[in-house]
Amino acid sequence: MYGWIWRHLPGNAWVRALISLVLALIVVYILFQYVFPWAEPLLPFNDVTVDNGMAAVR
């Protein structure tokens, strides 16, 4: 897949590397701004099943 993208980008190796970096940054931005906030309520990160444990020490 990455080879296909690399072959279809215009320019020499430096221009392709710059375009690849910009594309990667765009993907990361979209993930953090739209995908992760949408998926957060669906994930069980706040379902904690372990107590603090300090009450059992006494």
BALOBA-1460 file (C-alpha; in Angstrom, 3 decimals):
// residues 58
<rec num="1" residu="m" x="0.000" y="0.000" z="0.000"/>
<rec num="2" residu="y" x="2.749" y="2.476" z="0.910"/>
<rec num="3" residu="g" x="4.637" y="1.641" z="-2.259"/>
<rec num="4" residu="w" x="1.543" y="2.344" z="-4.316"/>
<rec num="5" residu="i" x="1.092" y="5.722" z="-2.604"/>
<rec num="6" residu="w" x="4.801" y="6.546" z="-3.067"/>
<rec num="7" residu="r" x="4.712" y="5.720" z="-6.776"/>
<rec num="8" residu="h" x="1.646" y="7.887" z="-7.371"/>
<rec num="9" residu="l" x="2.934" y="11.009" z="-5.620"/>
<rec num="10" residu="p" x="4.380" y="13.693" z="-7.910"/>
<rec num="11" residu="g" x="7.926" y="15.036" z="-7.766"/>
<rec num="12" residu="n" x="11.306" y="13.738" z="-6.732"/>
<rec num="13" residu="a" x="12.090" y="11.890" z="-3.485"/>
<rec num="14" residu="w" x="12.248" y="15.060" z="-1.342"/>
<rec num="15" residu="v" x="8.902" y="16.344" z="-2.613"/>
<rec num="16" residu="r" x="7.346" y="12.912" z="-2.128"/>
<rec num="17" residu="a" x="8.712" y="12.758" z="1.423"/>
<rec num="18" residu="l" x="7.273" y="16.199" z="2.203"/>
<rec num="19" residu="i" x="3.889" y="15.272" z="0.731"/>
<rec num="20" residu="s" x="3.940" y="11.991" z="2.681"/>
<rec num="21" residu="l" x="4.656" y="13.869" z="5.907"/>
<rec num="22" residu="v" x="1.812" y="16.304" z="5.256"/>
<rec num="23" residu="l" x="-0.567" y="13.426" z="4.479"/>
<rec num="24" residu="a" x="0.431" y="11.633" z="7.685"/>
<rec num="25" residu="l" x="-0.151" y="14.811" z="9.714"/>
<rec num="26" residu="i" x="-3.575" y="15.224" z="8.117"/>
<rec num="27" residu="v" x="-4.498" y="11.650" z="9.047"/>
<rec num="28" residu="v" x="-3.354" y="12.180" z="12.658"/>
<rec num="29" residu="y" x="-5.334" y="15.440" z="12.846"/>
<rec num="30" residu="i" x="-8.501" y="13.758" z="11.560"/>
<rec num="31" residu="l" x="-8.074" y="10.910" z="14.033"/>
<rec num="32" residu="f" x="-7.631" y="13.198" z="17.046"/>
<rec num="33" residu="q" x="-10.317" y="15.707" z="16.080"/>
<rec num="34" residu="y" x="-13.080" y="13.437" z="14.802"/>
<rec num="35" residu="v" x="-12.530" y="9.689" z="15.146"/>
<rec num="36" residu="f" x="-11.223" y="9.404" z="18.714"/>
<rec num="37" residu="p" x="-13.834" y="11.768" z="20.255"/>
<rec num="38" residu="w" x="-16.563" y="9.846" z="18.435"/>
<rec num="39" residu="a" x="-15.248" y="6.469" z="19.636"/>
<rec num="40" residu="e" x="-14.498" y="7.487" z="23.245"/>
<rec num="41" residu="p" x="-18.026" y="6.886" z="24.629"/>
<rec num="42" residu="l" x="-18.020" y="3.451" z="23.015"/>
<rec num="43" residu="l" x="-14.821" y="2.320" z="24.756"/>
<rec num="44" residu="p" x="-14.785" y="0.968" z="28.333"/>
<rec num="45" residu="f" x="-11.959" y="3.144" z="29.718"/>
<rec num="46" residu="n" x="-14.055" y="4.477" z="32.598"/>
<rec num="47" residu="d" x="-15.364" y="1.066" z="33.709"/>
<rec num="48" residu="v" x="-12.978" y="0.564" z="36.621"/>
<rec num="49" residu="t" x="-13.381" y="-2.696" z="38.541"/>
<rec num="50" residu="v" x="-10.485" y="-2.285" z="40.985"/>
<rec num="51" residu="d" x="-10.884" y="-0.390" z="44.263"/>
<rec num="52" residu="n" x="-8.279" y="1.928" z="45.712"/>
<rec num="53" residu="g" x="-7.160" y="-0.750" z="48.150"/>
<rec num="54" residu="m" x="-6.326" y="1.647" z="50.980"/>
<rec num="55" residu="a" x="-9.440" y="0.705" z="52.981"/>
<rec num="56" residu="a" x="-8.418" y="-2.955" z="53.066"/>
<rec num="57" residu="v" x="-5.007" y="-2.141" z="54.627"/>
<rec num="58" residu="r" x="-6.478" y="-0.889" z="57.920"/>
